[in-house]
Amino acid sequence: MSELSPDSVASARLAEAGKVWTSDLSVSEFALLDAAGFRPLEFVMGSSVFHIGWQQQNLRQSVELQVLSQAMYTARYNAMGRMLAEAQQVGADGVVGTRLTFRQHGVSAEHIEFIAVGTAIISKDDPGALRRPDGAPFTSHLNVQDFYTLLKTGHAPVEFVMGVCVWHVAAQGFMQTLRQMGQNIEMPQWTQGYYDARETALARMQAEAERVEASGITGVDWKASEWMWGTHTLEFFTSGTAVRRTGEADGFDPGFVLPLR
């Protein structure tokens, strides 16, 4: 994660944590968090405004654009790291309900801001028990209902993990385009491009889970987009919560949770 610490304004706010807690939890989630033996500490966030570098493209070649992949990965990673730094500053066991979003920054499509937010929580009876094996707070995109259910299955969240790949799809030749006009026909370069980008992103997400000694990943989500790279270029992004086994299932009946939604 990024080593940049919360700025002086954020540090001053976080220093007051414990006097009045803040969270983005609904009332139902707050009630269920209390029933699970945890309490909220602070609404935490991290941000990274990033300039996307330029990379030369060969229009006739299908290949990962590594400069762009690294830029998108680093910006997301910075935002997540700064959110985690805030959670550490308030002594949290972890962060639930993590959301990672982006927006274009200013008038240039090359400037973007990634924002990570969530609610830092702590165990009321056993602070520190659910921290990661390396002692850092866990991060999770699970809402409180899913977090509660996960604990009852004998598992705990470890880290919000992700993978990204920006891929350039080779442009087909003029004669091939003419032969395809008016026909129902697969576009093999696009099919293969999505396969390659997806597998690269998934492999990177799984590598992150292995790095934090997780046993699996739950709630995997993915998104393929062509939102800023121009023609023949796509981005595949995948994310989920890496989990580890902590004990045996507690005989949980999910029917007890559903009425609180």
N, C-alpha and C positions, 0 to 999 in steps of 0.2 A: 504494500500500500504506500501511498504518497507520504513522505516524511514531513510535509508542510503542516505546521500546527495551526489550530484555530487562531484567527487574528485577535487583536487586543479587544475589539468590541465583543466578539463572540466569547472570548475568555472571561470578560467581565460578567456577561450574562450567565455563563455556565458556572461561574463561581458562586452564584446565588442559588444554584439548583438545590432543591431540598426544602427551601422556604415555601415556594409555590411551584408545584410540578406543572408541566405543560405536555400535551400529547395531541396527536391527530386521531385518537381512538374515538369510536362512537361510544355512547353510553352503554350499549350492550357489550361491546368489547371490553370496556373498562370493568364492568361487573364480572365478566368471565375471567379476565386477567386476575382480579382479586381472588376469585374462587380457585384459580390455579395456583395461588400462593405467591403471586408477583405483584409489584406495584410499579407504576410509571415514574420515571425520573425527569425526563426532559425530551422535548421535541428536538431532534438533532438533524443536522444537514451538512452537506458538503457541496462545493461548486468548483467547476473548472471551465474557464473561458479559454478556448483553444483556437489557434490558427492552423488550418489544414494545409499541409505542404503540397507542392506540385510534383507529379510523377509523370514522366513521359510514357505514352501508351503506343503500342504497336497494334493498329486496328485489325490485323489479320492473325493475332495471337490470343489464345485463351490462357490467362495467367493471373495469379493473385497480384494485386497492386499493394506490395508490402508497405510502402511508405504511407499509403492511406489507411491500411489496416492498423498499423502501429499508432497512427494519430488518433483514430477512433477508440482504440483500446486504451491508450494512455489517458485520454480525456475522461473516459468513464472510470478508469482506475483511480485517477486523482480525486474525482468527486466522491467515490466510495471511501477512499482512504481518509479524507477529511471528515466525512460523517463519522467514521469509526473513531477518529481522534477525539471528536467531541464526546462520543459515548465513553471512551476511556477516561476523559477528564472528569466526568461525573461519577465514575466508579461503577458503571453499568455492567450487568452480566451479559447483556446483548441488546440487539435492536430488532424489533418486530415491525412488520408492515413496510419494509423498505421499498421505496419506489425510485426508479431511475429514469429520468426524462431528459429531453434535450430541446433546445430552441435555437433558432438562428439568432446570432448576436449582431446587431447593427444592420447595415445595408448589404454587406458582403456575404455571399453564400459560403465563403471560406472561413468565416468566423462563427463558431458555435459555442454554446454553453451547455454543459451537462450538470444536472442537479440531482443529488441523492438525498432523500429525506426518510425519516422513520421515527419511531418512539423508542427511546432507551428505557430499559426495564431492569429491575433487580429482584432477586428472590427475597421474600420476607423472612424466611426461616433459615435458608442456607446460602447466603451470598457467595458468589464465585463458583458454585457447584456446576453451573452450566456453561462456564467459560470454555473456550476452545482449548485443545490440548497444549497449545503454546501460551496459554494464560490470557489471551486477548478476548474481548467480548465477541460473541457470535453476531452474525448479521443474517437476516432472513427476510424474504419477501412474503412469507406466510402471514395471513391475518391472525388475529388472536384465536379465533375458532379453530383454525387449522393448527396453530401452535399448540393449543391445549390438547387437541386430538393426537398430535405427534408425540407429545410427552406421554400420553396414556398408552401408546404402542411400545414404549420402552426405547424411544429414540429422542435425540436432541439435535437442534440445528447447529451447524458449524459456521457456514459462510455462504453468503449470496455469491454464487459463482457465475461466470459468463464467458462467452467466446464470441469472437467477431472475425469476419473475413470480408474484405472488399475484393471483388473479382471482376476482371474484364473479360467479356464474352467476345470472341472473334467475330468480326463482320464477315458475312458471306459475300462471295463474288457476284458480280453483276449478272453473269449467265445463270448462276444458280437461282438468283432472285427471279429472273424471267421464267425459268422452268417451273417455279412454284406458283406462279400467278394463277389464280382461279382454282387452286387445288386444296383439298384437305390433306395436309401433310405435316408431320412432326418437324420441329426446328431443333435438330440434334445438338447444335452448338449451345443453344440456350438450356436444353434439358441437362446436358452434361455440365454446363456452367453452374447451374443451381445445385446439382449433386456435389460438385467439387467444393463449392463455397460452404454448403451445409456441413459436409463431413469435416472440413477444416475447422469450422467454428465449433462443432460438437466435440471434436478431439481436444480443442483448447479448453473448453469448459470442463471436460472430464479430467484433464491434467490438473486444473486448479483444484478440483475436488480431491484428487489423490495427494496433492501437495499438503492439504490441511488434514490428511488422515481420515477422510470421510469414508463411509461404507456405501453411500449411494446419493442420488440427487432426486429430489421430489419437486413437483410443480414446474417441470420444464416447460418453458415457453419459447417461441421463436418468432422472428419477423424478418421478412425479406423485403427490401426496399431499394428504390432507385432515385432517392429523393434529392440528391445533390451532385451526383457524379457525372451526369450527362448520359449520352447514348451508349449502349452496350456495356454499362458498368452497373453492378448491383452490390448491395451489402447484405450479408446474412448475419443476424445477431440472435444468439440463444442465451438463455439464462435459467437459473433455478436455485433451489436451496440445497446445499450439500448437508447431509445428516450423518450422525454416527449412533451406534447402538449404545445405550447406557444401562439397560437392564431388561427385565421381562415385561411383557404387556400387563396392564393393570385391569384387565377385564372391562375395558371401556365400552359403553354403549353409546354410539353417536347420537341416538335419539335424545339424550339429555342436553346436547349442545344446540341442536337445530332450533328449538323454540326461542333461543336468545338472539337469533338473527334479526 
